[in-house]
């Protein structure tokens, strides 16, 4: 049964990430991967809120939202691919900035979420 919750949550998370990415990309006209940064920071904030507040055990909500939805909403593969693209296109300063922003902001967002969730 948990696999079903993970699958449904994962599908909805992937669709949500795609929709939000399209929306943000239309607002931003530069080559900086702002959409992926925002998606990952938002996902980390949400996981912090969820884990800080309501989920003490691994019930169906945990499998649906944390593993399924947020697992597919956030995206390490896009982050790493975009980082390599930035370095390959002779923009190492922007690539380094992207990596530093992603790492620091996602950890900070998770911490804020955990703090607010308690």
C-alpha positions as CSV (number, residue, x, y, z in Angstrom):
1,X,0.0,0.0,0.0
2,X,2.9,2.4,0.7
3,X,4.1,2.0,-2.8
4,X,0.8,3.3,-4.1
5,X,1.0,6.4,-1.8
6,X,4.6,7.0,-3.0
7,X,3.6,6.6,-6.6
8,X,0.6,8.9,-6.5
9,X,2.5,11.5,-4.5
10,X,5.5,11.2,-6.8
11,X,3.4,11.7,-9.9
12,X,1.8,14.8,-8.4
13,X,5.1,16.2,-7.2
14,X,6.7,15.8,-10.6
15,X,3.7,17.5,-12.3
16,X,3.9,20.3,-9.7
17,X,7.6,20.8,-10.3
18,X,7.1,20.9,-14.0
19,X,4.3,23.4,-13.8
20,X,6.1,25.7,-11.3
21,X,9.3,25.5,-13.4
22,X,7.4,26.5,-16.6
23,X,5.8,29.4,-14.7
24,X,9.1,30.7,-13.2
25,X,11.0,30.3,-16.5
26,X,8.4,32.5,-18.2
27,X,9.1,35.2,-15.6
28,X,12.8,34.9,-15.7
29,X,14.7,35.6,-18.9
30,X,18.2,34.9,-17.9
31,X,20.3,31.7,-18.1
32,X,20.5,31.3,-14.3
33,X,18.5,28.2,-13.2
34,X,16.3,30.1,-10.9
35,X,13.3,27.7,-11.3
36,X,15.2,24.7,-10.0
37,X,16.7,26.8,-7.1
38,X,13.2,27.9,-6.1
39,X,11.7,24.5,-6.4
40,X,14.5,22.9,-4.3
41,X,14.3,25.6,-1.6
42,X,10.5,25.4,-1.4
43,X,10.6,21.6,-1.2
44,X,13.2,21.8,1.6
45,X,11.1,24.3,3.5
46,X,8.0,22.1,3.2
47,X,9.9,18.9,4.3
48,X,11.2,20.8,7.3
49,X,7.6,22.0,8.2
50,X,6.2,18.5,7.8
51,X,8.9,16.7,9.7
52,X,9.0,19.4,12.4
53,X,5.3,19.3,13.1
54,X,3.0,16.4,12.3
55,X,4.8,13.3,11.3
56,X,6.3,11.3,14.1
57,X,5.8,7.9,12.5
58,X,6.0,6.7,8.9
59,X,2.3,6.6,8.1
60,X,0.5,7.0,4.8
61,X,0.9,10.8,4.9
62,X,4.7,10.4,5.3
63,X,4.9,8.0,2.3
64,X,2.6,10.1,0.1
65,X,4.0,13.6,0.9
66,X,7.5,13.3,2.1
67,X,8.8,10.4,0.0
68,X,6.5,10.6,-3.0
69,X,5.5,14.3,-3.5
70,X,8.5,16.1,-2.1
71,X,10.9,13.4,-3.3
72,X,9.9,14.0,-6.9
73,X,9.1,17.8,-6.5
74,X,12.7,18.5,-5.5
75,X,15.4,17.6,-8.0
76,X,19.0,16.8,-7.5
77,X,19.5,15.6,-11.0
78,X,18.4,18.9,-12.6
79,X,20.6,20.8,-10.1
80,X,23.7,18.8,-11.0
81,X,23.0,18.9,-14.7
82,X,22.5,22.6,-14.7
83,X,25.7,23.1,-12.6
84,X,27.7,21.2,-15.2
85,X,26.1,23.2,-18.0
86,X,27.1,26.5,-16.3
87,X,30.7,25.4,-16.0
88,X,30.7,24.0,-19.5
89,X,29.4,27.3,-20.9
90,X,32.4,29.2,-19.5
91,X,30.4,30.7,-16.6
92,X,32.2,29.2,-13.7
93,X,31.4,32.1,-11.4
94,X,27.7,31.7,-12.0
95,X,28.1,27.9,-11.6
96,X,29.8,28.3,-8.3
97,X,27.3,30.8,-7.1
98,X,24.4,28.5,-8.1
99,X,26.0,25.6,-6.1
100,X,26.6,27.7,-3.1
101,X,23.2,29.3,-3.1
102,X,21.5,25.9,-3.6
103,X,23.4,24.2,-0.8
104,X,23.1,27.1,1.7
105,X,19.5,28.0,0.9
106,X,18.1,24.4,1.0
107,X,19.7,23.7,4.3
108,X,18.5,27.0,5.7
109,X,15.0,26.4,4.4
110,X,14.9,22.9,6.0
111,X,16.1,24.4,9.3
112,X,13.5,27.2,9.1
113,X,10.8,24.7,8.3
114,X,11.7,22.4,11.2
115,X,11.8,25.4,13.5
116,X,8.4,26.8,12.4
117,X,6.9,23.3,12.4
118,X,7.5,22.7,16.1
